């Protein structure tokens, strides 16, 4: 009977692992579902969600997600959240379409569903929260360069590939707002194909072609790091400022060396905070997600919804010497 | 390898009664574990004992179990197929491609099953005609099948499946009983009969125990193995139909990592990973155990990684216990 008793022991262990104190039922339970657990960006978003919960008072945050970034894993998570009858689900999805049937079921059972960061097709959620918008990004990347050029000067763009949809839209939006920044003269756009070595060569080439170059704008996380390295290697720190969109963890060195004064990207803490606020508004305060609606999200202002019930949270968040230490360990 | 399989089994002890054998059998122990987990879940979460929730939870294992039945036969015969998840991706891509041209549900199902059969036949031919080790062949075809899917789809997705196609993965037969549950139950019976009540089933055991002896006793070993690969392909095609129907869309990343969960289910069900022994009822119970564990832990919002650890511990326990039992008895 040895096996038998051992197995019973195992089962008891299983029971012990599963058993945990029952949760308070009177709280509003908002589930923050992420692409996968253990990613710094999402851990930071969860921090923001907790901040919102503390501000709201009666909210319990369920921070959850699958182990791998799969749609199937997220569906299992969604099913268990439906079973728990949570009040709202705020999800950063692994698949725009595959989650729709599961999320529809959640909405059918009275659960508020919003997506944030990485969206779900409109029929699978009530609203989608974008971290920013193309016009805001286009404006921000040139503003970052202009802020450090009070007298104006030559700037160049280092993009990803000629066919990169996002980068092309952002550069187009940037061009639209250029008249707002007198003195800023965009001398050219080169393409590093999001490869570190090609981006490096293109950045070096820019500095040789335009000796008076004052700034390189790289709206790509690969290009901005390579350009900063090229500036350091060319001995032009202080003359050429590298800016654009990058990740704090990868850009910490460039900020430290002075090759980059500042750069921008979304702030995951704000994102988690806003998603929680929006989920609360929809599920508890009777806010209705419809085109044109304006929904408050606490300290982040209000979200205005477009035709597809999507909205942009804010300008990209600026990272510089004052806050890079705090964020470089996050993402 | 055959030496190792011999140590795990001893000649039936004629002094034990049939009742004792059943009581000590692997299946009985698994049932105890399943019941213990069920009770623990019911105590731990107020949401567990709800017909609809339990119904949703079955999706955690039904598709995997479909493949696990065929995989069980394959492993008993001393082979393995690690390309099953990739077959799902390819079959799903083929169905999505056909759906773009307005092929209706019956046609799509045939295409899904047909792709599965072709993939299985390809694996089977490589293993039996060229006498290659199945683990190597199917690791290769795992990349090949999913690679084709990636080439066709890139970062795109197929949507636009006909409405009636949703029946397989989202439909209900009666009350809370889903279509997938019905398929699961039917297949359990079909495979149970095939393995335990037919000459073909005896041949599968014989091959797993000693392929040479099986050959000399008149069993057409390559043919049986080929059929098993085709069967596994067919079941993967069927799982692709159900999963695609449930997700309502196809991406090349569909079902990533599912092959390991299928193998886990098979081994947990008491199938000897070295071949030669195991039963279908064992796999059925293992499917329930895995489904109950993931759903139960999910209800308590236990992070996915802890679930993986738990399943891993369960698996190692299951493999180690019989060995320990034999060692302790041998003293």
Contacts between the chains, C-beta under 8 A, distances in Angstrom:
chain1	res1	chain2	res2	distance
A	2	B	325	6.0
A	2	B	328	6.2
A	3	B	24	7.2
A	3	B	29	6.2
A	3	B	321	5.8
A	3	B	322	7.6
A	3	B	325	5.2
A	4	B	24	7.5
A	4	B	29	6.6
A	4	B	32	7.6
A	6	B	321	6.5
A	7	B	29	4.9
A	7	B	32	5.9
A	7	B	33	6.1
A	7	B	321	7.5
A	8	B	32	6.7
A	8	B	36	7.4
A	10	B	33	6.9
A	10	B	314	7.9
A	10	B	317	6.1
A	11	B	32	6.6
A	11	B	33	5.4
A	11	B	36	3.2
A	11	B	37	7.0
A	11	B	40	7.6
A	12	B	36	7.4
A	14	B	33	7.5
A	14	B	36	6.3
A	14	B	37	5.6
A	14	B	40	5.9
A	14	B	293	7.6
A	14	B	310	7.7
A	15	B	36	6.4
A	15	B	37	7.8
A	15	B	39	7.3
A	15	B	40	3.6
A	15	B	43	7.4
A	15	B	44	7.8
A	17	B	310	6.9
A	18	B	37	7.6
A	18	B	40	4.7
A	18	B	41	6.3
A	18	B	44	4.6
A	18	B	296	5.6
A	18	B	297	6.7
A	18	B	300	6.6
A	19	B	40	6.6
A	19	B	43	6.4
A	19	B	44	4.8
A	20	B	44	6.6
A	20	B	300	5.9
A	22	B	46	7.0
A	36	B	304	7.8
A	37	B	303	5.2
A	37	B	304	6.1
A	37	B	305	6.4
A	38	B	305	7.0
A	62	B	301	5.2
A	64	B	301	5.1
A	64	B	303	7.1
A	65	B	304	6.9
A	66	B	304	4.9
A	67	B	303	7.8
A	67	B	304	3.6
A	67	B	305	5.1
A	67	B	307	7.5
A	67	B	308	5.6
A	68	B	256	6.9
A	68	B	257	6.1
A	68	B	304	7.9
A	70	B	253	6.9
A	70	B	256	5.6
A	70	B	257	7.0
A	71	B	247	6.4
A	71	B	251	7.3
A	71	B	253	7.6
A	71	B	254	7.5
A	72	B	243	7.5
A	72	B	247	7.9
A	72	B	254	7.8
A	72	B	255	6.6
A	72	B	258	7.6
A	73	B	304	6.6
A	75	B	59	7.5
A	75	B	246	7.8
A	75	B	247	7.7
A	76	B	59	7.8
A	76	B	60	5.7
A	76	B	294	6.5
A	76	B	295	7.9
A	76	B	298	6.2
A	77	B	298	6.5
A	77	B	304	7.8
A	79	B	56	4.5
A	79	B	57	6.8
A	79	B	59	6.8
A	79	B	60	7.7
A	79	B	295	7.7
A	79	B	298	7.5
A	80	B	57	7.9
A	80	B	295	6.4
A	80	B	298	3.3
A	80	B	299	5.2
A	80	B	301	7.6
A	82	B	53	7.7
A	82	B	56	6.6
A	83	B	47	4.9
A	83	B	48	7.8
A	83	B	50	6.9
A	83	B	52	7.9
A	83	B	53	3.8
A	83	B	56	6.3
A	83	B	57	7.5
A	83	B	295	7.8
A	83	B	299	5.9
A	84	B	45	7.7
A	84	B	47	5.2
A	84	B	299	6.0
A	84	B	301	7.9
A	85	B	47	6.8
A	95	B	157	7.6
A	95	B	247	7.6
A	95	B	249	7.3
A	95	B	251	5.9
A	95	B	253	7.8
A	96	B	157	7.1
A	97	B	157	5.6
A	97	B	159	5.5
A	97	B	247	7.3
A	97	B	248	6.5
A	97	B	249	3.6
A	97	B	251	7.7
A	98	B	247	3.8
A	98	B	248	6.9
A	98	B	249	5.1
A	98	B	251	6.7
A	98	B	254	7.6
A	100	B	248	6.1
A	100	B	249	7.7
A	101	B	166	7.5
A	101	B	169	7.9
A	101	B	170	5.9
A	101	B	246	6.6
A	101	B	247	6.9
A	101	B	248	5.2
